[in-house]
Amino acid sequence: MTTNTKTVVCDVISPLDGRLITTIPYHSAEDLNALVKHAKIASNAWEQTTIKNRAQVFFKYRKLLDNNRNELMELIRTENGKTEGEAMAEVDKAIEITEFACSLPQLTTGDILEVSRGVYCEDHYVPLGVVACIAPFNFPVMVPHWTIPIALMLGNAMIFKPSEVVPLSMIRCAELLKEAGLPDGVFQLAHGKQEMVEAICDHPDISAVSFVGSTKVAEIVYKRASQSLKRVLALGGAKNHLIVLPDANPEMTAANVAASMTGCAGQRCMAASVLVAVGDVQHIIDAVVEESKTMCPGSNLGAVISADAKLRIERYITQAESAGATILLDGRNTIVQGAENGTYVGPTVIDNVTPEMAIAKEEVFGPVLSIIRCETAEEAIAIQNANPYGNGASVYTSSGEMARRFASELTAGMLGVNIGVPVPREPFAFGGIKGSKFGVGDITGKSSIHFWTEKRKITTKWNASDWTDWMS
């Protein structure tokens, strides 16, 4: 749908080399009104389309994602700064979630039961109408697909606001949705910054909002959209703790921790942030440092999103050093030859961090690993439990007994044993707890069905001659 836009535009800059890719005009609040009006009309017909027929659109869409994998990979890489492998993994995850969405006809059949002679109770999943999704910069394709295929398959129309710094990937995906046969108005893009987020939160005809971003903004979005009586699920930041015990496998642990810390340049809410070293694990710390040295900016380590992000990350490192921490591997002032205007931070490992330091408490969102040392499992659990975030946590050990203990006592929504990024695969749901999530339910998996629908309960009786009791 073509709408009038303000003259305000956003420059889309590639973190790889600092070049201007394009400019994107922002939508106004008036534009949003037009988009929502169009979505309301489109949602009526889309809801009346059977879920089996809606699935046919997403079977085609899944094929189009696969056919255009290389193009989407390059768009992600160019606007976000990821490596080719990381960008391709995003596309693969989008395909996986689309496949899950195609299974929804089998998961939303509802229930029916004869509760008394001739009296039947049944329930149906009913779409909410017009919904909205507000996405972050760090996963231009994967995070949007946490919501888009599922919400649309369930019969909703969606207003989607991509991050203003990485809009190109989802512009292309919107074209692929249309090519797959999605009717006009069912999925529409709304470009903008804070003003657009606020307009979405306040709009009376948007029934639900999903958000992924920082905890500070997630809380604001949750409160503001809830005040408008919307259903809201807002996912925030993280400070993920990887707890290493002395019996951990050194080679596997080192490779795993380094990959978790540097993957996507540390710009993911499941990245390793803190290594809690329990007892004598110096040999494993040494191995983590050596493994981290193999992560080369501009090669197998991508760029951070902007010059401001680079400065912020490096400021955290400098503050930790000033506070008494020891820099084992320093990624500050990284410049990649041939891409001098790119925004890169090298892998950084910081030892002797204490829990009260800012770098131990706040989300850095870069390829930086802080090491907190302690002597006992009890201390390690207490350190993680004191963390205000609750996205992910993992323990590295060869002991099944210790693995079970940590799995039962750590406070995070996604836990791992010898896994640095414990993200569930579909149909299991992604979701944290504590300060990492505001709202009820999860954004993916089976529980997402309940977020994007209402349950309609129907009780019927047809035969007046049937024997009756108090229920009939």
N, C-alpha and C positions, 0 to 999 in steps of 0.2 A: 504494500500500500504506500502511495506517495503522499507525504504530508509536508506542510510548511515547516521549515526549521529556522531557528535563529541563525544569525550570521556567525555566532560563536563556533569555532571549530577547534578540534584537538589534533595536535601533531602526533603522529604515530612514529616513534623513533626506534630503530633497531638497536638493542643492546649489544649486538655482535660487533658493530663497528661505528655506532653513533649516527648513522645516516638517517635522513628523513625518508620514510617509506611513502606516506600519504597523509592527508588530513581528512578527518571525519567531522561533519557538521553535527552539532548537538541538537536533540529534540527539546522542545519547550514543554511546559505544563499543558498548553493548549494542544500541542501535538499528541501528548499522552491521552488526553480526553478523546481525540479522534481515533487513536489506536484502540482504546478500550471499547469505544462505541462499535467499531468494526468487529472487534473480537467477540462482543456480546452477540451480535447477529450471527457470526460464524459459528459460535459455540452451540447455538440451538440446533443447527443442522448436524454438526459434528457429533453431538451427544446422541442424536437419533440414529446415527450410523451404528450398526452393530459392532461390537468389539472384534468380532471375527473379521469384518471388513476393514476396521481400523488397522488391524494387524497386518493386512496386506500392504498397506502403505509403508509400514515399518520393516517388513520383509524386503521391500524394494529399497528402502533407505539404507538398510544394513548392507545391501549389495553395492549401493553407490558409495558408501563410506569405504568399502573394501577396494572398489575400483579407483578411488581417488586418494588412496593412502599416501602416495608420494607427494601429491600436491598439498594435502593437508599437513603432512609432516613438515614441508618446507615453509608453509605459512606460520606454523607454530614456532619453528626454529627462528625464523626471521623476526617475528614480532616479540617473541618472549626470550630468546637467547639460549634455548635448550640445545643439547647435542642432538644429532640425528637420531640416535637410538632412543633417547628420552622422548623426543617428539613422536617417533613412531609408536612407542609404547602408549602414549596418550590416545592415539587413533585406535590402537588395538583395544584399549579399555572402553572407548566409546562404542566400539563394535560389540564388545561383550555385554555392555549394559543394554544396548539396543536388542540384542538376542534375548536378554532377560525380559525386556518389555514385550517381545513377541510371544512370550509364554504366558502373559497375563490372562488370556482367555481361559486357560486351565486353572489359574489361581483365583479367579474372581467369579466363580460359578455361584457363590452364595450357598445357603443351606435351606432345606425344607424338611419339615417334620410334621407328621400327623399328631398333634398334641392332645386331641380328644377325638372321639368317633366323628368323622366328617369335618373336623376343624383342622385347618392347616396353617402353620406359621412358616414364613419364609423371609429371607432378607436379600437385598440387592445392593450392589455398590453403585452409587450415584455420583457423577462428577460434580465438582463445586461450581463450575462455570468459568469465569475468567480468573486466572491465577498469574503470579509473577515470579520470576527468578532473577536474582541479582548475583552475579558471578565475579570472582576475583581474577587477578592477572596471572597467577602462577600456573594455572592449568587452563589454557584457553579453550580446549576441547573436552577434556575429561570431566571436569567439574560441571560444566553445563549439561553434559549427558547423564550426570547423576539424576537430573530432574526431567529434562525435556522428553525423552522417549516414554518414561513412565507416566508423567502427568498427562501427556497428549494421548497416549494409548488408552488411558482411563476416561477419556472423553472431554477433558478440559481444553480451553483455549489459553494460550500463554503470551504474556508480554515479557520479553527477555531483555535484561540490561547487561550487556557484556562490560567488562572493565574497559574504560576509555583508552587504556594504553595497549590493549591487545584485542581489537574488535574484528580483525580481518578473518580469522579462522571461523568465527561464528557467522559472519556475513556469508562465507562460502557454504557453511552447513545449512543455512537458511535456504540458499539456492538449491541445495541437494534435497531438502525436505519438499520443496515445491516440485522439483523434478520427480520425486517419488510419488506425487499425487496428493500431498497434503493440501486441503482446500485453502484458498486465500483467507486471511484473517485469523486462522487458527494459531499461527505462530508469527509473531511480529517483534522486530528489534526496536528498542528504545535507547538511543545513545545519550550519554550525559554523565554528569558527576554527582555531587552531593544533592543538588537540587532535584535531579531526576529520581534519586533514591527516596528522597522525602516525598515527592509527588506520588510515587508508587505506594509508599506506606500509607499515605493519607487518602488515596482514591477510594471513594465509596463503592465502586463497582468491581474492585479487585478483592476476591474472597480469601486468598491465601498468598503468602510470600515465603519463598525460601531464600536464604542468604548464606554466603560463605565468604569469610574475610577475617579481619582481626577481631579479637575479643572485644575491644573497646567499641568498635562500630557494630558488631553483632548485638551487643547489649542495647545499644541505642535503637537499632532497627527493630529488635524484638519489642521494646517498650513502646516505640512509636506506632508500629503496625498493630500491636495488640490493643492500643487505645482506640484504634479504628475498628475494633472487633473482628480483626482478621485472624485467621489461623496462621501461625508463624513458626518456622523452624530456622534458627539462625546459628550457624556453626562458626566458632571463633578460632582463636589461636591455640598454641600448644607449647609445652616445654617438656619434650619426651625424654625420659630417663632410661638408659640402657645400663643394667646392673651386671657387673662382671664378677663372677666368683672365681676363686683360685683353681677350681677343677674344670674351668671352661676350656674348650679346644682352642689352642692359641691361633692356629692358622685360620680356621673358620671364623673365629670371633673377630680377628683383626680385619679380614677382608670384608666381613659383614658390617662392622661398625663404620669403617671408612666409606663404604658405599652408601650407607644410610646417611652419613654426615654430609657427603658431597653431592649426592644425587640431586638433580634439578637445582644445582648450586645452593643446596640447603633451603631453597624457597618452597618448602612444602610443610604442611602441618603435621606430617608424620616423620619428619627428619630427626635423626639423632641430634639432641642438643646437649645432653649431659651424660657423661660416662661416670657411673658411681663405682669406683674401684674398691672392692672389698678385700681387705687383707693383702697378701703378697701377690700382686698381679703385675709387677713391674715388667716382666717379660712380655705380657700381652700388651701393655701400654707401648712398649718399645716397638712391637710389631704393628700396632695401629698407626704409629707415626711413620714407620717405613712404608706401610701400605698407602697412607695418605699422600706420601711424596710421589706416588705414581699417578696421582690425579693432576693432569696438566691443563691449566686454563687455555681455552681456545681449541683444545683437542678432545679429551674425554671429560672435561669440566666446563660447563657452560657459563654464560655471563649472568650477572645479577641484573635486575630489570632496569635500573637507571643509575645515573651518577649520584643522585641523592641517596639511593639505597646503598651504594658502595661506600659513601661517606659515613652513613649511619652504622653500617656493619664494622667498619674500621675504627669508628669511635668507641664501640663496645670493646674491641680488642685492646685499644690503648687504655681505656679506663680500667680494665681488668689488670693490665700490667702495672699501672700506677697504684692499684690497690694491693699489690703484692703477689699476684699470680705469675706463673712462669710460662713463657711462650716457648713451647717445644717445636712448633712449626708455624711460621709467620707468613700469612697470605696477604698482608698489606702492601699497597703500592704496586700491585701487579699490573703489568702492561704486556699485552700480547703483540708480538711483532707482526706488522701488517694489518693490525686492527687496533691501532693506538687509541682511537676514540671509543673503543668498546669499554664496557663496564664490567671488569672482572675482579674477583677476589679469590686469591689462592686458598687452598686448604689450610686451615688453621687449627692447631691443637694447643690447648691451654691447660697446664697442670696447676695443682695447688689452689684451685678455686674453692672458695668457701660459700656456704649457702646464702650468706647475706649480701654477696656481691651482686650487682645489677645483672651481670652476664649469666649468673646462675638462676635468676628469677624471671627475667624478661625474655620475650621471644626475639631472637636476633635475626632470624630469617636469612641466614647465609651459611656458607660452608665452614662453620665454626663448631668445634667440639670442646666443651668444658669438662675437666676432670675433677670430681670431688672424691676425696679419699676417706674411707672409714674402715673400721676393724671388723664389724659384725653384720650379719644379715639383718638384725633388728635395727641397727643404725641406718642401713641402706633403705629399708622399707619406710622408716620414719622420714628420711630425706625426700623420698618420692611422694609420700602421703602429704607432706607439707606443701607440695607444689600446688598452686591454685588452679592450674590447668589439669585436664584429665583426658587427653586424646589418646596417647599411646604410651606403652612402657614394655620393656622386655628384660628378660633375665638370661644370662649366658652361663650354662652349667651343664655338667654331665650327669647330674643327680636328678632322677625323677622325683624324689621326695622334695628336694629344694624347689624344683620347677613348680610342683603343685602348691607348695607353700606360698611362693611369690605370686602365682596366679590367683590365689585366694585373698592375698593381703594387699596387693598393689591397687591403687585407686585410679583406674583409667578405663575408658570404654573399650579399648582394643589392646589386647595383651599378646606378647609373643614369648616364645621359648626358643632361644638361639635364632631369632629373626629380628632384623633391625627395623623393618618397616612392616609391622603386623596389620596390614590392610586386608580385611576379608574379601574374598572373591564372591561374585554373585552366585547364589541368591542370598548370601549372608550380608548383613547390613553394615554400612559405614556409620560410625557415630561415636563421639566422646561423651564425657560427663563433666561435672564441675564447671569451671569457667570456659570450657571448650564447646559448650552447647547451651542454647537457650531455646526451650520448647520441649515438646514431648514427641518421642518416636525417633525414627532414623530416616535419613534422606534417600537411602537406597535399600535394595532387598525387599523382602516380603512386607516388612512393616511400613514401607513407604506407601503401600496401597491405602492404608488407613489415613495417611496424611492428605492424600489427594482426592479422597472421596468421602461422602457421607454414607451411612448405612440406612437404607429404607426398609422398615419392617412391615410386612403385610400379613394379616390374619384373615382367612376366608372360611366361609361355610356355605354349602350349596344345598344340602339335602335336609329339609325340615323334618323328615320322618325319622332321621337317625336318633338313636338313644342319646340323651343329653345328660350332662353332669354340671357341676359348678363352673367348669371351664367353658362351657358352650351355651 
